[in-house]
């Protein structure tokens, strides 16, 4: 297992999307990447949801 993190001034939908992109770039051949999140509002934001849409 490998820890991936992002240092940012704030935690919001924009930084969450950046972290998701960083995870995908770090593991381009992974069939699945599992991310465990708490119930923060920024995880439910439109920009994060749009990231997962093709």
Backbone as CSV, one residue per row, in Angstrom:
resi,resn,N_x,N_y,N_z,CA_x,CA_y,CA_z,C_x,C_y,C_z
1,UNK,0.844,-1.162,0.000,0.000,0.000,0.000,0.897,1.236,0.000
2,UNK,0.418,2.275,-0.667,1.190,3.507,-0.802,0.317,4.693,-0.397
3,UNK,0.889,5.594,0.358,0.179,6.794,0.780,0.387,7.892,-0.254
4,UNK,-0.695,8.492,-0.702,-0.629,9.622,-1.619,-1.326,10.787,-0.941
5,UNK,-0.702,11.952,-0.980,-1.302,13.114,-0.336,-1.030,14.366,-1.148
6,UNK,-1.772,15.399,-0.834,-1.661,16.684,-1.511,-1.612,17.766,-0.444
7,UNK,-0.611,18.631,-0.506,-0.516,19.756,0.423,-1.153,20.959,-0.263
8,UNK,-2.159,21.531,0.386,-2.882,22.658,-0.179,-3.298,23.583,0.955
9,UNK,-3.540,24.839,0.632,-3.935,25.808,1.644,-5.324,25.561,2.193
10,UNK,-6.204,24.981,1.388,-7.562,24.682,1.817,-7.963,23.306,1.299
11,UNK,-8.955,22.747,1.945,-9.523,21.490,1.468,-10.914,21.826,0.964
12,UNK,-11.110,21.643,-0.338,-12.390,21.942,-0.965,-12.551,21.052,-2.181
13,UNK,-13.565,21.309,-2.978,-13.819,20.475,-4.156,-12.665,20.545,-5.150
14,UNK,-12.051,21.717,-5.287,-10.943,21.874,-6.237,-9.740,21.042,-5.801
15,UNK,-9.368,21.119,-4.522,-8.219,20.334,-4.054,-8.540,18.841,-4.033
16,UNK,-9.791,18.491,-3.788,-10.190,17.082,-3.831,-10.051,16.526,-5.240
17,UNK,-10.491,17.291,-6.227,-10.347,16.873,-7.615,-8.874,16.752,-7.991
18,UNK,-8.046,17.674,-7.520,-6.603,17.600,-7.793,-6.004,16.333,-7.191
19,UNK,-6.432,15.966,-5.993,-5.935,14.743,-5.363,-6.375,13.508,-6.140
20,UNK,-7.607,13.491,-6.609,-8.084,12.359,-7.404,-7.279,12.204,-8.699
21,UNK,-6.985,13.325,-9.340,-6.152,13.289,-10.554,-4.756,12.778,-10.229
22,UNK,-4.204,13.219,-9.097,-2.874,12.776,-8.677,-2.868,11.266,-8.441
23,UNK,-3.916,10.754,-7.829,-4.021,9.310,-7.600,-4.069,8.541,-8.915
24,UNK,-4.874,9.023,-9.852,-4.954,8.352,-11.155,-3.627,8.391,-11.892
25,UNK,-2.923,9.503,-11.822,-1.623,9.613,-12.490,-0.571,8.730,-11.828
26,UNK,-0.679,8.544,-10.520,0.286,7.707,-9.801,0.063,6.220,-10.061
27,UNK,-1.167,5.857,-10.431,-1.520,4.443,-10.629,-2.311,4.269,-11.928
28,UNK,-1.689,4.567,-13.065,-2.426,4.565,-14.333,-2.952,3.200,-14.767
29,UNK,-2.371,2.131,-14.302,-2.811,0.804,-14.731,-3.698,0.106,-13.698
30,UNK,-3.961,0.778,-12.593,-4.792,0.166,-11.546,-6.221,0.005,-12.040
31,UNK,-6.789,-1.179,-11.894,-8.165,-1.372,-12.327,-9.163,-0.643,-11.420
32,UNK,-8.740,-0.384,-10.186,-9.619,0.281,-9.222,-8.750,1.014,-8.202
33,UNK,-9.178,2.200,-7.834,-8.525,2.958,-6.773,-9.582,3.218,-5.719
34,UNK,-9.316,2.820,-4.495,-10.284,2.981,-3.411,-9.870,4.176,-2.563
35,UNK,-10.798,5.107,-2.398,-10.570,6.304,-1.588,-11.612,6.311,-0.487
36,UNK,-11.171,6.470,0.740,-12.082,6.527,1.873,-12.198,7.989,2.296
37,UNK,-13.422,8.493,2.297,-13.682,9.901,2.611,-14.635,10.005,3.795
38,UNK,-14.553,11.132,4.477,-15.554,11.396,5.502,-16.784,12.016,4.838
39,UNK,-17.646,12.622,5.573,-18.909,13.106,5.031,-18.868,14.611,4.737
40,UNK,-17.714,15.151,4.415,-17.580,16.584,4.163,-18.345,16.999,2.912
41,UNK,-18.862,18.215,2.926,-19.682,18.697,1.806,-18.918,18.764,0.489
42,UNK,-17.633,19.100,0.546,-16.884,19.266,-0.699,-16.730,17.962,-1.467
43,UNK,-16.886,16.824,-0.822,-16.849,15.560,-1.553,-18.103,15.355,-2.393
44,UNK,-19.158,16.078,-2.062,-20.432,15.927,-2.747,-20.681,17.045,-3.749
45,UNK,-19.698,17.917,-3.935,-19.860,19.062,-4.824,-19.953,18.671,-6.291
46,UNK,-20.479,19.574,-7.077,-20.687,19.327,-8.507,-19.373,19.046,-9.231
47,UNK,-18.320,19.787,-8.912,-17.061,19.586,-9.631,-16.454,18.215,-9.339
48,UNK,-16.631,17.712,-8.128,-16.135,16.370,-7.810,-16.992,15.327,-8.530
49,UNK,-18.301,15.494,-8.521,-19.183,14.568,-9.233,-18.903,14.575,-10.728
50,UNK,-18.667,15.775,-11.281,-18.361,15.887,-12.709,-17.057,15.175,-13.066
51,UNK,-16.121,15.133,-12.141,-14.850,14.453,-12.389,-15.066,12.976,-12.706
52,UNK,-16.052,12.372,-12.070,-16.298,10.950,-12.260,-17.156,10.638,-13.476
53,UNK,-17.754,11.641,-14.070,-18.565,11.418,-15.273,-17.677,11.403,-16.506
54,UNK,-17.927,10.467,-17.423,-17.114,10.421,-18.655,-17.366,11.598,-19.576
